[in-house]
Amino acid sequence: MMDRQSILGRIKRFSTLPSTNEYCKENDLRNGEIILAERQSNGRGRMGRSFSSENGGIYISFCYKPEGVTLSEITKFTGMTAVA
C-alpha cells in the first residue's frame, strides 16, 4: 500500500491547462502520475467533443502505462473507473 507522501508526490496540480489528457500524452510522465487542473481551456469529451470549464472544478487524468495489456482490456478501464 502506498503511503500518503508517495501518492502526493505523483500529483501535478495546475490552475489551468488546455487539457489534462493532452498533458499526459505530451509529457514523459511516470506510470501512475495524476494530472489535476482547476480549469481546462480545451478539454475533450466523448466522441471528440471539445469543451472549456469554469474555474473551481476538478479535472483529472491518470497516466497509466500498462505492460502486457491488450487493447480490448484497456477499453474497459473507463467503465471500471466510472463504477469505482
C-alpha positions in Angstrom: 0.0 0.0 0.0 1.3 3.5 -0.9 1.8 6.0 1.9 0.3 9.5 1.7 3.6 11.1 0.7 4.1 8.6 -2.2 0.6 9.4 -3.5 1.0 13.2 -3.1 4.3 13.1 -5.0 2.5 11.7 -8.0 0.1 14.6 -8.3 0.9 17.5 -10.6 -1.5 20.4 -9.9 -2.3 23.3 -12.3 -4.7 26.2 -12.1 -5.3 25.9 -15.9 -4.4 23.5 -18.6 -5.7 23.2 -22.1 -6.4 19.5 -21.4 -5.2 17.2 -18.6 -5.3 14.3 -21.0 -3.2 16.0 -23.6 -0.7 16.9 -20.9 -0.4 13.2 -20.1 0.2 12.4 -23.8 2.7 15.1 -24.5 4.9 14.7 -21.4 7.2 11.9 -20.3 5.4 11.0 -17.1 5.8 8.1 -14.7 3.2 5.4 -14.6 0.6 6.4 -12.0 1.1 10.2 -12.2 -2.0 12.2 -11.7 -2.6 15.5 -13.6 -5.1 17.8 -11.9 -6.4 21.2 -13.1 -9.0 23.6 -11.7 -9.8 24.7 -15.2 -9.4 23.3 -18.8 -9.5 25.6 -21.7 -9.6 22.9 -24.5 -10.8 19.7 -22.9 -12.0 16.8 -24.9 -15.1 14.8 -24.1 -16.9 11.8 -25.6 -16.8 11.5 -29.4 -14.1 14.2 -29.7 -16.4 17.0 -28.5 -14.4 19.9 -27.1 -15.3 21.9 -24.0 -13.9 24.5 -21.7 -14.6 24.7 -18.0 -15.0 27.4 -15.4 -12.6 27.9 -12.5 -13.2 25.9 -9.4 -13.8 22.4 -10.9 -11.6 19.4 -10.6 -10.4 17.9 -13.8 -8.2 14.9 -13.6 -6.3 12.5 -15.8 -4.5 9.4 -14.5 -1.4 8.5 -16.5 -1.3 4.7 -16.8 1.3 2.9 -18.9 0.2 -0.7 -18.9 2.6 -3.5 -19.8 1.2 -6.7 -21.3 -2.4 -5.4 -21.5 -4.3 -5.9 -24.7 -6.2 -3.1 -26.4 -9.5 -4.8 -25.7 -8.6 -4.8 -21.9 -7.6 -1.1 -22.0 -11.0 0.0 -23.4 -12.7 -1.4 -20.2 -10.8 1.0 -17.9 -13.1 3.9 -18.4 -16.2 2.0 -17.4 -14.4 0.4 -14.4 -13.2 3.8 -13.3 -16.7 5.3 -13.6 -18.2 2.5 -11.5 -15.4 2.8 -8.9 
